[in-house]
Amino acid sequence: MNLQLTGHHLEITPALRDYLHSKLTRISNHFDHVIDMKVTMSVEKFAQKVEATLHVPGNDLHAECTDENMYSAIDMLTDKLDRQVLKHKEKHGNHHKTNGAVKHQAAN
């Protein structure tokens, strides 16, 4: 997974980078096919904003969160992305049902 971090009116410290990387490993644990991830952190007055775009095969997933604390905004962002990745994985999973299909049921 390629991770690109950008700070807008914010210097990304090693602590923020490590925290974000540790949180985003949860997404890669659920779904291995994440190609690219772009994360933008910004500060607007008293609001800390985090935006992320995940490039997965067949789709781009986007989420953004705003909070007073950057760490809690990162937590909310990873929760949103995790839900989106699980939904994407469920949609594009194997649609062939072997046990439930009529042709695979035993004839009585």
C-alpha positions in Angstrom: 0.0 0.0 0.0 1.4 3.4 -1.0 0.7 6.1 1.5 0.9 9.7 0.6 0.6 12.2 3.5 0.0 15.9 3.0 -0.3 18.7 5.5 -2.2 21.9 4.8 -1.3 24.6 7.3 0.2 21.8 9.4 3.6 20.2 9.8 3.2 16.4 10.0 5.2 15.2 13.0 6.6 11.7 13.2 4.2 11.0 16.0 1.2 11.9 13.8 2.7 9.9 10.9 3.2 6.8 13.2 -0.3 7.1 14.7 -1.9 7.4 11.3 0.1 4.5 9.9 -0.8 2.2 12.9 -4.5 3.0 12.5 -4.5 2.4 8.7 -3.0 -1.0 9.1 -6.4 -2.1 10.3 -7.8 -1.4 6.9 -5.1 -3.4 5.2 -5.8 -6.3 7.5 -9.4 -6.3 6.3 -8.7 -5.8 2.6 -5.4 -6.6 1.0 -6.0 -5.0 -2.4 -5.6 -1.3 -1.4 -3.4 0.2 -4.2 -2.9 3.7 -3.1 -4.0 6.0 -0.2 -3.8 9.8 -0.1 -4.3 11.5 3.3 -4.5 15.3 3.8 -4.4 16.8 7.2 -5.4 20.4 7.6 -6.1 23.0 10.3 -8.8 25.6 9.9 -9.1 27.9 12.9 -10.1 25.5 15.7 -11.1 22.5 13.6 -8.7 19.7 12.7 -9.6 18.1 9.5 -8.4 14.8 8.0 -9.4 13.6 4.5 -8.4 10.3 2.9 -8.9 8.7 -0.5 -8.3 5.0 -1.0 -7.8 3.6 -4.5 -9.0 0.0 -4.6 -9.6 -2.1 -7.7 -12.8 -0.9 -9.2 -13.5 2.0 -7.0 -12.2 5.1 -5.1 -13.3 5.4 -1.5 -13.3 8.9 0.1 -13.9 10.0 3.7 -13.3 13.1 5.7 -13.6 13.9 9.4 -13.4 17.1 11.4 -12.8 17.4 15.2 -11.1 19.6 17.7 -8.3 17.0 18.2 -6.3 15.6 15.3 -6.0 12.2 16.9 -9.7 11.8 17.4 -10.3 12.9 13.8 -7.9 10.2 12.7 -9.8 7.6 14.8 -13.2 8.7 13.3 -11.6 8.6 9.8 -10.3 5.1 10.1 -13.7 3.9 11.4 -15.4 5.4 8.4 -12.9 4.0 6.0 -13.1 0.6 7.6 -16.9 0.5 7.2 -16.5 1.6 3.5 -13.8 -1.1 2.8 -15.9 -3.8 4.4 -19.0 -2.8 2.4 -16.9 -2.7 -0.8 -15.4 -6.1 0.0 -18.9 -7.5 0.6 -20.3 -6.1 -2.7 -17.4 -7.4 -4.8 -17.1 -10.8 -3.2 -17.9 -14.1 -4.7 -21.5 -14.2 -5.9 -21.5 -17.9 -6.7 -23.5 -19.7 -4.1 -22.8 -23.4 -4.2 -25.1 -24.6 -1.4 -28.0 -22.2 -1.9 -28.3 -22.6 -5.7 -31.2 -24.7 -7.0 -29.0 -26.7 -9.4 -26.7 -27.8 -6.5 -29.5 -29.0 -4.2 -30.0 -32.7 -4.0 -33.0 -34.1 -5.9 -35.5 -35.9 -3.8 
